[in-house]
Structure formats: C-alpha cells, structure tokens
Amino acid sequence: MELTGAIWRKSTRSDNGGATCVEVATNLPQVVGVRDSKDRGGPALTFPPASWAGFVAATRAGTLGVRQ
C-alpha cells in the first residue's frame, strides 16, 4: 500500500518525547498507516479505516481482547 502523502502523528501520551511509540497516519482516504517512531523508514502496517476505528474504540473502552 502506498503511503505517500501520509501525515504521521504520535500520541500525546507518548513517553520519552515520543521516542518509543508508534505513529499513525489517518489522513489517507483508503487506509490508516501505523509505524514505529524509532524506524520511520522501515515497514508500516496498514488497516482499513473502519478496522482502525474499532481498535481505537475498544482500546478507549477497555474492551480490547474481551470476548462478548
């Protein structure tokens, strides 16, 4: 998946000034990119926007990994 034009951001809760976290690009229409902030030129994972939204919602709700 091509991530040209991705605008990467780090969580505001990153520690060490953001040196040990992931970065997320949510500005692309078909994909959300996720990469390691220590290896910006390395590989990135990509997810459909709806899947990423579900992950974020479950993380915020504290239900990530909880079977219903």
PDB file of N, CA, C and O in Angstrom, chain B, residues numbered from 101:
ATOM      1  N   MET B 101       0.855  -1.185   0.000  1.00  0.00           N
ATOM      2  CA  MET B 101       0.000   0.000   0.000  1.00  0.00           C
ATOM      3  C   MET B 101       0.893   1.238   0.000  1.00  0.00           C
ATOM      4  O   MET B 101       1.845   1.333   0.774  1.00  0.00           O
ATOM      5  N   GLU B 102       0.581   2.147  -0.848  1.00  0.00           N
ATOM      6  CA  GLU B 102       1.344   3.381  -0.978  1.00  0.00           C
ATOM      7  C   GLU B 102       0.937   4.372   0.114  1.00  0.00           C
ATOM      8  O   GLU B 102      -0.243   4.682   0.276  1.00  0.00           O
ATOM      9  N   LEU B 103       1.929   4.863   0.859  1.00  0.00           N
ATOM     10  CA  LEU B 103       1.650   5.809   1.946  1.00  0.00           C
ATOM     11  C   LEU B 103       2.208   7.200   1.656  1.00  0.00           C
ATOM     12  O   LEU B 103       2.399   8.005   2.567  1.00  0.00           O
ATOM     13  N   THR B 104       2.466   7.472   0.383  1.00  0.00           N
ATOM     14  CA  THR B 104       2.919   8.811   0.000  1.00  0.00           C
ATOM     15  C   THR B 104       1.839   9.815   0.369  1.00  0.00           C
ATOM     16  O   THR B 104       0.662   9.607   0.074  1.00  0.00           O
ATOM     17  N   GLY B 105       2.230  10.878   0.997  1.00  0.00           N
ATOM     18  CA  GLY B 105       1.274  11.894   1.425  1.00  0.00           C
ATOM     19  C   GLY B 105       0.761  11.680   2.835  1.00  0.00           C
ATOM     20  O   GLY B 105      -0.026  12.478   3.346  1.00  0.00           O
ATOM     21  N   ALA B 106       1.210  10.598   3.466  1.00  0.00           N
ATOM     22  CA  ALA B 106       0.774  10.331   4.845  1.00  0.00           C
ATOM     23  C   ALA B 106       1.310  11.412   5.775  1.00  0.00           C
ATOM     24  O   ALA B 106       2.470  11.813   5.690  1.00  0.00           O
ATOM     25  N   ILE B 107       0.447  11.865   6.652  1.00  0.00           N
ATOM     26  CA  ILE B 107       0.843  12.814   7.691  1.00  0.00           C
ATOM     27  C   ILE B 107       0.859  12.022   8.994  1.00  0.00           C
ATOM     28  O   ILE B 107      -0.188  11.628   9.509  1.00  0.00           O
ATOM     29  N   TRP B 108       2.057  11.797   9.518  1.00  0.00           N
ATOM     30  CA  TRP B 108       2.245  10.951  10.692  1.00  0.00           C
ATOM     31  C   TRP B 108       2.140  11.767  11.967  1.00  0.00           C
ATOM     32  O   TRP B 108       2.611  12.903  12.029  1.00  0.00           O
ATOM     33  N   ARG B 109       1.519  11.181  12.987  1.00  0.00           N
ATOM     34  CA  ARG B 109       1.417  11.850  14.293  1.00  0.00           C
ATOM     35  C   ARG B 109       1.627  10.827  15.399  1.00  0.00           C
ATOM     36  O   ARG B 109       1.384   9.633  15.224  1.00  0.00           O
ATOM     37  N   LYS B 110       2.076  11.318  16.522  1.00  0.00           N
ATOM     38  CA  LYS B 110       2.293  10.477  17.705  1.00  0.00           C
ATOM     39  C   LYS B 110       1.224  10.794  18.743  1.00  0.00           C
ATOM     40  O   LYS B 110       0.632  11.873  18.740  1.00  0.00           O
ATOM     41  N   SER B 111       0.998   9.858  19.605  1.00  0.00           N
ATOM     42  CA  SER B 111       0.056  10.063  20.696  1.00  0.00           C
ATOM     43  C   SER B 111       0.559  11.167  21.615  1.00  0.00           C
ATOM     44  O   SER B 111       1.764  11.322  21.815  1.00  0.00           O
ATOM     45  N   THR B 112      -0.360  11.921  22.164  1.00  0.00           N
ATOM     46  CA  THR B 112       0.007  12.939  23.144  1.00  0.00           C
ATOM     47  C   THR B 112       0.456  12.295  24.452  1.00  0.00           C
ATOM     48  O   THR B 112       1.020  12.970  25.313  1.00  0.00           O
ATOM     49  N   ARG B 113       0.212  11.000  24.607  1.00  0.00           N
ATOM     50  CA  ARG B 113       0.622  10.276  25.804  1.00  0.00           C
ATOM     51  C   ARG B 113       1.947   9.544  25.632  1.00  0.00           C
ATOM     52  O   ARG B 113       2.308   8.715  26.467  1.00  0.00           O
ATOM     53  N   SER B 114       2.665   9.839  24.572  1.00  0.00           N
ATOM     54  CA  SER B 114       3.951   9.196  24.328  1.00  0.00           C
ATOM     55  C   SER B 114       4.942   9.569  25.419  1.00  0.00           C
ATOM     56  O   SER B 114       4.952  10.698  25.910  1.00  0.00           O
ATOM     57  N   ASP B 115       5.779   8.597  25.793  1.00  0.00           N
ATOM     58  CA  ASP B 115       6.820   8.889  26.779  1.00  0.00           C
ATOM     59  C   ASP B 115       8.126   9.203  26.052  1.00  0.00           C
ATOM     60  O   ASP B 115       8.204   9.063  24.832  1.00  0.00           O
ATOM     61  N   ASN B 116       9.142   9.624  26.787  1.00  0.00           N
ATOM     62  CA  ASN B 116      10.463   9.937  26.228  1.00  0.00           C
ATOM     63  C   ASN B 116      10.378  10.890  25.041  1.00  0.00           C
ATOM     64  O   ASN B 116      11.153  10.757  24.093  1.00  0.00           O
ATOM     65  N   GLY B 117       9.480  11.819  25.070  1.00  0.00           N
ATOM     66  CA  GLY B 117       9.353  12.763  23.969  1.00  0.00           C
ATOM     67  C   GLY B 117       8.892  12.120  22.677  1.00  0.00           C
ATOM     68  O   GLY B 117       9.098  12.669  21.595  1.00  0.00           O
ATOM     69  N   GLY B 118       8.267  10.954  22.787  1.00  0.00           N
ATOM     70  CA  GLY B 118       7.762  10.266  21.603  1.00  0.00           C
ATOM     71  C   GLY B 118       8.768   9.347  20.944  1.00  0.00           C
ATOM     72  O   GLY B 118       8.552   8.896  19.819  1.00  0.00           O
ATOM     73  N   ALA B 119       9.873   9.060  21.634  1.00  0.00           N
ATOM     74  CA  ALA B 119      10.918   8.232  21.034  1.00  0.00           C
ATOM     75  C   ALA B 119      10.596   6.741  21.061  1.00  0.00           C
ATOM     76  O   ALA B 119      11.212   5.968  20.328  1.00  0.00           O
ATOM     77  N   THR B 120       9.662   6.333  21.874  1.00  0.00           N
ATOM     78  CA  THR B 120       9.362   4.898  21.997  1.00  0.00           C
ATOM     79  C   THR B 120       7.872   4.644  21.821  1.00  0.00           C
ATOM     80  O   THR B 120       7.202   4.149  22.727  1.00  0.00           O
ATOM     81  N   CYS B 121       7.375   4.982  20.667  1.00  0.00           N
ATOM     82  CA  CYS B 121       5.947   4.793  20.447  1.00  0.00           C
ATOM     83  C   CYS B 121       5.676   4.518  18.976  1.00  0.00           C
ATOM     84  O   CYS B 121       6.601   4.394  18.173  1.00  0.00           O
ATOM     85  N   VAL B 122       4.439   4.427  18.645  1.00  0.00           N
ATOM     86  CA  VAL B 122       4.051   4.274  17.249  1.00  0.00           C
ATOM     87  C   VAL B 122       3.528   5.609  16.735  1.00  0.00           C
ATOM     88  O   VAL B 122       3.116   6.480  17.502  1.00  0.00           O
ATOM     89  N   GLU B 123       3.559   5.738  15.431  1.00  0.00           N
ATOM     90  CA  GLU B 123       2.992   6.902  14.767  1.00  0.00           C
ATOM     91  C   GLU B 123       1.857   6.407  13.878  1.00  0.00           C
ATOM     92  O   GLU B 123       1.912   5.303  13.336  1.00  0.00           O
ATOM     93  N   VAL B 124       0.835   7.232  13.737  1.00  0.00           N
ATOM     94  CA  VAL B 124      -0.346   6.862  12.966  1.00  0.00           C
ATOM     95  C   VAL B 124      -0.611   7.933  11.918  1.00  0.00           C
ATOM     96  O   VAL B 124      -0.482   9.128  12.183  1.00  0.00           O
ATOM     97  N   ALA B 125      -0.983   7.486  10.729  1.00  0.00           N
ATOM     98  CA  ALA B 125      -1.388   8.403   9.652  1.00  0.00           C
ATOM     99  C   ALA B 125      -2.843   8.093   9.322  1.00  0.00           C
ATOM    100  O   ALA B 125      -3.165   7.013   8.827  1.00  0.00           O
ATOM    101  N   THR B 126      -3.711   9.050   9.602  1.00  0.00           N
ATOM    102  CA  THR B 126      -5.146   8.853   9.369  1.00  0.00           C
ATOM    103  C   THR B 126      -5.698   9.771   8.283  1.00  0.00           C
ATOM    104  O   THR B 126      -6.913   9.870   8.115  1.00  0.00           O
ATOM    105  N   ASN B 127      -4.820  10.440   7.549  1.00  0.00           N
ATOM    106  CA  ASN B 127      -5.286  11.409   6.560  1.00  0.00           C
ATOM    107  C   ASN B 127      -5.522  10.815   5.169  1.00  0.00           C
ATOM    108  O   ASN B 127      -5.982  11.526   4.276  1.00  0.00           O
ATOM    109  N   LEU B 128      -5.223   9.551   4.968  1.00  0.00           N
ATOM    110  CA  LEU B 128      -5.404   8.938   3.660  1.00  0.00           C
ATOM    111  C   LEU B 128      -6.801   8.325   3.561  1.00  0.00           C
ATOM    112  O   LEU B 128      -7.283   7.759   4.542  1.00  0.00           O
ATOM    113  N   PRO B 129      -7.452   8.420   2.426  1.00  0.00           N
ATOM    114  CA  PRO B 129      -8.857   8.009   2.336  1.00  0.00           C
ATOM    115  C   PRO B 129      -9.118   6.504   2.448  1.00  0.00           C
ATOM    116  O   PRO B 129     -10.172   6.115   2.949  1.00  0.00           O
ATOM    117  N   GLN B 130      -8.217   5.665   2.009  1.00  0.00           N
ATOM    118  CA  GLN B 130      -8.484   4.229   1.948  1.00  0.00           C
ATOM    119  C   GLN B 130      -7.769   3.408   3.009  1.00  0.00           C
ATOM    120  O   GLN B 130      -8.014   2.207   3.129  1.00  0.00           O
ATOM    121  N   VAL B 131      -6.884   4.042   3.783  1.00  0.00           N
ATOM    122  CA  VAL B 131      -6.020   3.262   4.668  1.00  0.00           C
ATOM    123  C   VAL B 131      -5.545   4.099   5.853  1.00  0.00           C
ATOM    124  O   VAL B 131      -5.413   5.319   5.760  1.00  0.00           O
ATOM    125  N   VAL B 132      -5.292   3.417   6.963  1.00  0.00           N
ATOM    126  CA  VAL B 132      -4.637   4.022   8.117  1.00  0.00           C
ATOM    127  C   VAL B 132      -3.268   3.354   8.230  1.00  0.00           C
ATOM    128  O   VAL B 132      -3.171   2.127   8.239  1.00  0.00           O
ATOM    129  N   GLY B 133      -2.222   4.155   8.315  1.00  0.00           N
ATOM    130  CA  GLY B 133      -0.870   3.626   8.444  1.00  0.00           C
ATOM    131  C   GLY B 133      -0.404   3.691   9.883  1.00  0.00           C
ATOM    132  O   GLY B 133      -0.735   4.624  10.614  1.00  0.00           O
ATOM    133  N   VAL B 134       0.376   2.683  10.289  1.00  0.00           N
ATOM    134  CA  VAL B 134       0.949   2.634  11.627  1.00  0.00           C
ATOM    135  C   VAL B 134       2.413   2.232  11.482  1.00  0.00           C
ATOM    136  O   VAL B 134       2.725   1.256  10.800  1.00  0.00           O
ATOM    137  N   ARG B 135       3.314   2.983  12.120  1.00  0.00           N
ATOM    138  CA  ARG B 135       4.735   2.664  12.031  1.00  0.00           C
ATOM    139  C   ARG B 135       5.428   2.913  13.365  1.00  0.00           C
ATOM    140  O   ARG B 135       4.891   3.587  14.244  1.00  0.00           O
ATOM    141  N   ASP B 136       6.615   2.363  13.498  1.00  0.00           N
ATOM    142  CA  ASP B 136       7.448   2.529  14.688  1.00  0.00           C
ATOM    143  C   ASP B 136       8.143   3.881  14.612  1.00  0.00           C
ATOM    144  O   ASP B 136       8.780   4.196  13.606  1.00  0.00           O
ATOM    145  N   SER B 137       8.028   4.666  15.647  1.00  0.00           N
ATOM    146  CA  SER B 137       8.640   6.002  15.626  1.00  0.00           C
ATOM    147  C   SER B 137      10.161   5.940  15.606  1.00  0.00           C
ATOM    148  O   SER B 137      10.800   6.913  15.206  1.00  0.00           O
ATOM    149  N   LYS B 138      10.763   4.828  16.024  1.00  0.00           N
ATOM    150  CA  LYS B 138      12.210   4.690  16.009  1.00  0.00           C
ATOM    151  C   LYS B 138      12.741   4.267  14.643  1.00  0.00           C
ATOM    152  O   LYS B 138      13.945   4.350  14.399  1.00  0.00           O
ATOM    153  N   ASP B 139      11.867   3.816  13.753  1.00  0.00           N
ATOM    154  CA  ASP B 139      12.277   3.318  12.442  1.00  0.00           C
ATOM    155  C   ASP B 139      11.339   3.880  11.379  1.00  0.00           C
ATOM    156  O   ASP B 139      10.605   3.135  10.729  1.00  0.00           O
ATOM    157  N   ARG B 140      11.367   5.168  11.212  1.00  0.00           N
ATOM    158  CA  ARG B 140      10.426   5.839  10.305  1.00  0.00           C
ATOM    159  C   ARG B 140      10.573   5.421   8.857  1.00  0.00           C
ATOM    160  O   ARG B 140       9.619   5.530   8.088  1.00  0.00           O
ATOM    161  N   GLY B 141      11.730   4.952   8.472  1.00  0.00           N
ATOM    162  CA  GLY B 141      11.934   4.490   7.107  1.00  0.00           C
ATOM    163  C   GLY B 141      11.630   3.013   6.938  1.00  0.00           C
ATOM    164  O   GLY B 141      11.687   2.484   5.828  1.00  0.00           O
ATOM    165  N   GLY B 142      11.312   2.355   8.026  1.00  0.00           N
ATOM    166  CA  GLY B 142      11.045   0.923   7.992  1.00  0.00           C
ATOM    167  C   GLY B 142       9.627   0.615   7.555  1.00  0.00           C
ATOM    168  O   GLY B 142       8.915   1.486   7.054  1.00  0.00           O
ATOM    169  N   PRO B 143       9.224  -0.633   7.750  1.00  0.00           N
ATOM    170  CA  PRO B 143       7.891  -1.038   7.304  1.00  0.00           C
ATOM    171  C   PRO B 143       6.778  -0.367   8.113  1.00  0.00           C
ATOM    172  O   PRO B 143       6.980   0.069   9.247  1.00  0.00           O
ATOM    173  N   ALA B 144       5.625  -0.302   7.504  1.00  0.00           N
ATOM    174  CA  ALA B 144       4.430   0.237   8.171  1.00  0.00           C
ATOM    175  C   ALA B 144       3.305  -0.775   8.004  1.00  0.00           C
ATOM    176  O   ALA B 144       3.209  -1.451   6.979  1.00  0.00           O
ATOM    177  N   LEU B 145       2.478  -0.870   8.996  1.00  0.00           N
ATOM    178  CA  LEU B 145       1.268  -1.676   8.903  1.00  0.00           C
ATOM    179  C   LEU B 145       0.167  -0.806   8.342  1.00  0.00           C
ATOM    180  O   LEU B 145       0.168   0.406   8.553  1.00  0.00           O
ATOM    181  N   THR B 146      -0.773  -1.402   7.630  1.00  0.00           N
ATOM    182  CA  THR B 146      -1.911  -0.656   7.114  1.00  0.00           C
ATOM    183  C   THR B 146      -3.197  -1.373   7.497  1.00  0.00           C
ATOM    184  O   THR B 146      -3.252  -2.602   7.544  1.00  0.00           O
ATOM    185  N   PHE B 147      -4.220  -0.588   7.767  1.00  0.00           N
ATOM    186  CA  PHE B 147      -5.519  -1.098   8.188  1.00  0.00           C
ATOM    187  C   PHE B 147      -6.626  -0.338   7.473  1.00  0.00           C
ATOM    188  O   PHE B 147      -6.468   0.843   7.163  1.00  0.00           O
ATOM    189  N   PRO B 148      -7.750  -1.009   7.209  1.00  0.00           N
ATOM    190  CA  PRO B 148      -8.912  -0.265   6.711  1.00  0.00           C
ATOM    191  C   PRO B 148      -9.365   0.722   7.800  1.00  0.00           C
ATOM    192  O   PRO B 148      -9.296   0.395   8.985  1.00  0.00           O
ATOM    193  N   PRO B 149      -9.819   1.903   7.424  1.00  0.00           N
ATOM    194  CA  PRO B 149     -10.235   2.889   8.425  1.00  0.00           C
ATOM    195  C   PRO B 149     -11.266   2.369   9.429  1.00  0.00           C
ATOM    196  O   PRO B 149     -11.189   2.710  10.610  1.00  0.00           O
ATOM    197  N   ALA B 150     -12.219   1.560   8.994  1.00  0.00           N
ATOM    198  CA  ALA B 150     -13.234   1.046   9.921  1.00  0.00           C
ATOM    199  C   ALA B 150     -12.612   0.110  10.958  1.00  0.00           C
ATOM    200  O   ALA B 150     -13.019   0.120  12.119  1.00  0.00           O
ATOM    201  N   SER B 151     -11.648  -0.683  10.558  1.00  0.00           N
ATOM    202  CA  SER B 151     -10.964  -1.577  11.500  1.00  0.00           C
ATOM    203  C   SER B 151     -10.163  -0.780  12.520  1.00  0.00           C
ATOM    204  O   SER B 151     -10.166  -1.100  13.708  1.00  0.00           O
ATOM    205  N   TRP B 152      -9.482   0.253  12.055  1.00  0.00           N
ATOM    206  CA  TRP B 152      -8.717   1.103  12.966  1.00  0.00           C
ATOM    207  C   TRP B 152      -9.651   1.799  13.955  1.00  0.00           C
ATOM    208  O   TRP B 152      -9.338   1.886  15.143  1.00  0.00           O
ATOM    209  N   ALA B 153     -10.782   2.291  13.483  1.00  0.00           N
ATOM    210  CA  ALA B 153     -11.744   2.954  14.370  1.00  0.00           C
ATOM    211  C   ALA B 153     -12.250   1.977  15.434  1.00  0.00           C
ATOM    212  O   ALA B 153     -12.411   2.358  16.594  1.00  0.00           O
ATOM    213  N   GLY B 154     -12.501   0.732  15.053  1.00  0.00           N
ATOM    214  CA  GLY B 154     -12.927  -0.280  16.017  1.00  0.00           C
ATOM    215  C   GLY B 154     -11.861  -0.568  17.052  1.00  0.00           C
ATOM    216  O   GLY B 154     -12.171  -0.722  18.233  1.00  0.00           O
ATOM    217  N   PHE B 155     -10.603  -0.642  16.628  1.00  0.00           N
ATOM    218  CA  PHE B 155      -9.485  -0.852  17.544  1.00  0.00           C
ATOM    219  C   PHE B 155      -9.385   0.302  18.552  1.00  0.00           C
ATOM    220  O   PHE B 155      -9.258   0.075  19.755  1.00  0.00           O
ATOM    221  N   VAL B 156      -9.444   1.527  18.050  1.00  0.00           N
ATOM    222  CA  VAL B 156      -9.346   2.697  18.926  1.00  0.00           C
ATOM    223  C   VAL B 156     -10.520   2.727  19.913  1.00  0.00           C
ATOM    224  O   VAL B 156     -10.324   3.002  21.097  1.00  0.00           O
ATOM    225  N   ALA B 157     -11.725   2.448  19.437  1.00  0.00           N
ATOM    226  CA  ALA B 157     -12.902   2.455  20.315  1.00  0.00           C
ATOM    227  C   ALA B 157     -12.775   1.390  21.409  1.00  0.00           C
ATOM    228  O   ALA B 157     -13.079   1.658  22.571  1.00  0.00           O
ATOM    229  N   ALA B 158     -12.329   0.188  21.045  1.00  0.00           N
ATOM    230  CA  ALA B 158     -12.176  -0.893  22.033  1.00  0.00           C
ATOM    231  C   ALA B 158     -11.071  -0.558  23.033  1.00  0.00           C
ATOM    232  O   ALA B 158     -11.181  -0.886  24.214  1.00  0.00           O
ATOM    233  N   THR B 159     -10.015   0.089  22.566  1.00  0.00           N
ATOM    234  CA  THR B 159      -8.926   0.479  23.472  1.00  0.00           C
ATOM    235  C   THR B 159      -9.426   1.513  24.468  1.00  0.00           C
ATOM    236  O   THR B 159      -9.162   1.400  25.665  1.00  0.00           O
ATOM    237  N   ARG B 160     -10.137   2.509  23.990  1.00  0.00           N
ATOM    238  CA  ARG B 160     -10.670   3.545  24.889  1.00  0.00           C
ATOM    239  C   ARG B 160     -11.669   2.985  25.884  1.00  0.00           C
ATOM    240  O   ARG B 160     -11.713   3.426  27.032  1.00  0.00           O
ATOM    241  N   ALA B 161     -12.474   2.016  25.457  1.00  0.00           N
ATOM    242  CA  ALA B 161     -13.497   1.432  26.313  1.00  0.00           C
ATOM    243  C   ALA B 161     -12.923   0.380  27.267  1.00  0.00           C
ATOM    244  O   ALA B 161     -13.602  -0.066  28.192  1.00  0.00           O
ATOM    245  N   GLY B 162     -11.678  -0.007  27.036  1.00  0.00           N
ATOM    246  CA  GLY B 162     -11.065  -1.028  27.880  1.00  0.00           C
ATOM    247  C   GLY B 162     -11.560  -2.433  27.563  1.00  0.00           C
ATOM    248  O   GLY B 162     -11.463  -3.333  28.396  1.00  0.00           O
ATOM    249  N   THR B 163     -12.085  -2.617  26.366  1.00  0.00           N
ATOM    250  CA  THR B 163     -12.645  -3.921  25.987  1.00  0.00           C
ATOM    251  C   THR B 163     -11.800  -4.648  24.955  1.00  0.00           C
ATOM    252  O   THR B 163     -12.227  -5.677  24.432  1.00  0.00           O
ATOM    253  N   LEU B 164     -10.637  -4.150  24.657  1.00  0.00           N
ATOM    254  CA  LEU B 164      -9.770  -4.783  23.674  1.00  0.00           C
ATOM    255  C   LEU B 164      -9.402  -6.186  24.151  1.00  0.00           C
ATOM    256  O   LEU B 164      -8.862  -6.358  25.243  1.00  0.00           O
ATOM    257  N   GLY B 165      -9.695  -7.167  23.334  1.00  0.00           N
ATOM    258  CA  GLY B 165      -9.386  -8.547  23.671  1.00  0.00           C
ATOM    259  C   GLY B 165     -10.437  -9.235  24.532  1.00  0.00           C
ATOM    260  O   GLY B 165     -10.288 -10.414  24.853  1.00  0.00           O
ATOM    261  N   VAL B 166     -11.487  -8.530  24.910  1.00  0.00           N
ATOM    262  CA  VAL B 166     -12.560  -9.106  25.717  1.00  0.00           C
ATOM    263  C   VAL B 166     -13.584  -9.727  24.797  1.00  0.00           C
ATOM    264  O   VAL B 166     -14.112  -9.056  23.910  1.00  0.00           O
ATOM    265  N   ARG B 167     -13.870 -10.993  24.996  1.00  0.00           N
ATOM    266  CA  ARG B 167     -14.874 -11.666  24.162  1.00  0.00           C
ATOM    267  C   ARG B 167     -16.263 -11.391  24.734  1.00  0.00           C
ATOM    268  O   ARG B 167     -16.476 -11.390  25.947  1.00  0.00           O
ATOM    269  N   GLN B 168     -17.182 -11.162  23.830  1.00  0.00           N
ATOM    270  CA  GLN B 168     -18.547 -10.857  24.277  1.00  0.00           C
ATOM    271  C   GLN B 168     -19.486 -11.974  23.944  1.00  0.00           C
ATOM    272  O   GLN B 168     -20.677 -11.890  24.246  1.00  0.00           O
TER     273      GLN B 168
END
